[in-house]
Every structure is written in structure tokens, then in C-alpha cells.
Amino acid sequence: MFRYATSLAARHGTLWVARWDRTWRVTPHDFDGRELAPGFVVQPEGTARVMIASIAVDEDRRVWIADTGSERVRAFTAFGRELEGLPRGASGFSGLGRVAFGPRGLVLACEPASGLVLVWRDGQFHFAFRVPDGRVPVAVRALRDGRIVVASADEEGGALDLVDAAGRPIRALARGGTDPDDLGDPEDLAVLESIGPDRRTRIVVADSSGTRLAVWNLEGDSYGAFEPAADRAARGS
């Protein structure tokens, strides 16, 4: 079982996973689930408790963490050394859900209470959109061409959709259900983009309350689910 995966980020062929297992830890994996390095523990700031809402990784491999406990976005090297992040209160993330950093100054955030995905560009609010069928948005990622992948929740479990840059539906990628290829209860998602047809791009979803990682492509084809080697070893011991 993949223990309590809460947020995912993909960059340069590496899948970064934030999870809670008595402490908050961020670890790098390949897309077959193998752990590439031990990762690092996210330490609290002062008396504030760490609560990771979302992680992102930039081109310089800095790991950005939306820490709702300290109400700001923190930055770390890939080895866990903390860097200067965004100042408390200036990022505008307080009270929001998942946050994603896209290309060209794009910031996306889920607002579950309103059912909206909020979009900023270069620090300025741009627009907001609702996910298909009025579901509750839980995670979102922007592609290089402006399209957006959004995971959402409903009474049947959840959904994974591809929308255009204005939030208009393009296609349904996955829906909730009981089959192995269905969504259970999505927590977060990461995208590994590839040049060429949509079938080459992989979407990894932390599903079933973070207990498994399920994989689809942008055409909606399922590649099943996996668990990292460290968790397989722990389960078998």
C-alpha cells in the first residue's frame, strides 16, 4: 500500500511524492514506482504545524511546497535544504486547496467550497472556471500548450478531465467506479508530458485517499496502478 500520498509533482522524468507517515516527507521516484533517493523531511516553521496542500518542481529542480500550516509557499533544494520561499500572506493561497504552478507565470488553485478552479497569471487574478458536471475540484495541472488536467470528486468517487485553457471540457479521461481502471477518491495528480500524440503523456493520480498511484494518458487509456518499492517491502515484512 502506498501510505498516505497527499501531493504529486513531475519534472525531468522524476515523480515527486509528498506523503504523511508520522512526519511529512517528500521523495523522488521514477514512473514505475522505484524510489530514486531517500528524499527529505519537511520541518515545521516555529510552532506552526506542517500541512502540505501541494508541491511543485521548477526547471531548476527546486521543490515548492504550499504549506497551509505556515500559510505560505516554501522552497527546498532536491536534497531538502530550505531556500527563500514566498513571504507569508503575499501568495494569496490561504484557505485554498491544491495549488499548481504552470508555464509562463501561471498559477492554478482549487477552491473546493465554491467548486471553482482559480487562475492567476503573473501574480494577477485572471479568471475562474467550474469543472464538468459541477463536481468538486481537488487537483489541477497545466500543460505546456495551455490545456488543463483536473481531478474532481463526487458521490461516485471522482473524475479526471481534460479542459482547454478557458476551462471548457475537451474529453473525459476517467470516471469513478469499482473497476480497477476507475477512479476511487483522487487526492492529487502529476503530469509527465511528452512531445507528440496525447497518448504519450502520462497522468499519475494519487487515488483512493492516497493509497495507490493510478496512471492514464491524455487519451483516457489506463495503465493500471502501482506502489513504490519501499512500500511493497514494508507491506511484505
N, C-alpha and C positions, 0 to 999 in steps of 0.2 A: 504494500500500500504506500502511495506517495503521501507522506504525512503533512497535511495542512499547508499545501501550496496556496499562497494567497495572491501572488502577483508574478507576472512573467514579462520578460523583455528579450528581444532578439537583435543581435548586431554582429556582423562579420562572421556569420556561421555559428555563433555561440548563443545558446539559450540560457538566460539568467533567470533563476528562480528564487523568489523570496518566500520563506516559509517560517511558521512558528512551531517550535518544538522545545518549549520551556525558555528559549531565547529566540530573538529574531535573527535569522541567518540568510545571507544571500550567496548562492553558489552557481558557478558556471557548469553547463552540461552541453554535450553535443545533442543532435536531434534524434539520436537513438536512445537517449536517456543516460548515457555514461557521464559520470561526474569527471570534469576536467581538472578541477582543483578544489581544495577544501573550502574556498570562499572565505567569508568573514562574518563575524557577529556585529550587528548594529547596536552600539552602546547608546544609552539614553543621554539626553542633554539635561544636566542638573537633576531636578526632581521630576521632570516630565517623563512619563512612560512612553516607550517607543510603540508606535502603532502604524505599520506600513500600509498605506492605502494603495500605493502604486510605485513601480520602479520603471526607469527608462535608462537606456545606454546610448551615449552620443558617439560621434565619429572618432573621438579621442579615447574611447573606452572608459570614460567616466560614468559611474553609476549614480543616477539621480533618483532620490527616494523622497516621495511625498509622505512625510511623517506627520500624521494628524495629531500625534501626541504633543509634539513641539510646535504644531501649526505652521510649519514651513517646509520648504523643499531643501533637502540636504544633498551634498555631493561627496563621492568617495572615489578613490582610485580602484582599479580592479583587484588590488590587494588589500583593500579595506582602510587605507589611510584617508581620514576625513579632510576634505578641501572646503574652500569657501562656497557655501550654497547661496540660496536666495534668502534675503532678510525676512524675518518673521513678520507676517501680515502683509508684506508687499506683493506676494504672489497671487493673492486672491483665491487660494484653494481651501480656506477654512469652511468646513461644513459640506464639502463636495465629496463625491465618491471617487472612482478611478480617474486618474489623470494620465494623459499620454502626450508625448512630445513628438510632433511631426516635422516634416521638412519646411524650410523657409519660414521659420518663426511661428509655426502653427502649434497651438495648444488645444487639446480636446479634453473635456471633462464630463463625466456622467453626473447627473443630478437626480438621484432616484426619487426624491419626494415629488418633483414636478414631472417626472417622466421624460426629461429633456436631455439631449446632448448639447453642451455649450461649446462654442468655438471662438477662440481668440486668435488674432494674427498680430505679431509684433507687439504684444502686450496690450492690445486694444480688443475689446469685445467685438466680435464680428457678426455672429448670428447663432440661433439655436434651432434644433430640429427634433422631432419625435421619431422614435423607432417604429418600424412597421407593426401594425395591429395593436398599437397602444401599449406594448409591453414596457417593462421597467428596464432601462439601460443599466448594465453592470460593468461593461468593459468596452473599450473602443481603441482602434488603431488606424492611423492614416497611412495610405500607400503613397509611393512617390508620384503617381500620376494624379493624385487628388482624391481618388476613391477612398472610402472609409469602410472598415470592417467593424461591426458592432455586435457584441453578445448581449442578450437581454433575458429577462426572467418572466415567467408567467406561471399560472397554476399547473400547467402541464410539464413544467421543468425549465424550459428555456428555448432560445433560438439563436442562430448565428446568421447574420445577414450582411450582404454587400450592398452599399448605397453609394450614390455619386457624391461629388464634392458639395452639393447643396442639400444632402440628406435624403434625396429621392431614391426609393428602392430600385435596385438592379436585379438581384436574384437572392433567393433563399438558399443558404448553404447547409444548414442543419436545423432540425426541429427536435423538441423534447419528446421523449418516449422511453420505452423499456428495452428496445433492441440495442445490441452492442454499438451500432453506428449512430444511435440517437444521443442527444444531449441529456444530461441529468440535471445538474444545478450549476451552471457556469459561474466561475469566480473571476477569471481574468483570461487574457489571451495575448499571444505574441505572434508576429508575422515574420517569416523568413522569405523575403522577396527574391525572385529570380527573373532574369531578363527573358522575355519570350512569352509563350502562351500562359494563360492563367493557371493551367494545370500544374505548372512547375513551382508555383508559390505555395508554401506550406503555412497553415494556420494551426498553432498549438493552443488548446484551450485547457486551462485548469478547471476540471469538471467535477461534478458530484461532491461539492463542498471542498474541493482541493485534494480529493483522494486519488485522482487519476489524471493523466495528461492525455487528451484525445487530439487526433490530428486530422485535418481536412485540407483540401486545396481550394483555390478560388473558384473552381467549377462545382464545388459541393461534393467531391469524391472523398470518401472516408478512408483513412489509413489505419484505423484502429486506435488503440491506446497503449501506453507504456508506463513503466515506473522505473526510476533511476536505479542503477546497480546497488547503490548504498542502501536503498530502501528494500530491495529484494533480499540483500544479505541480512538486514535486520529482521525482516519477516521470517526468514528461514532459520535464524539462530535460536 
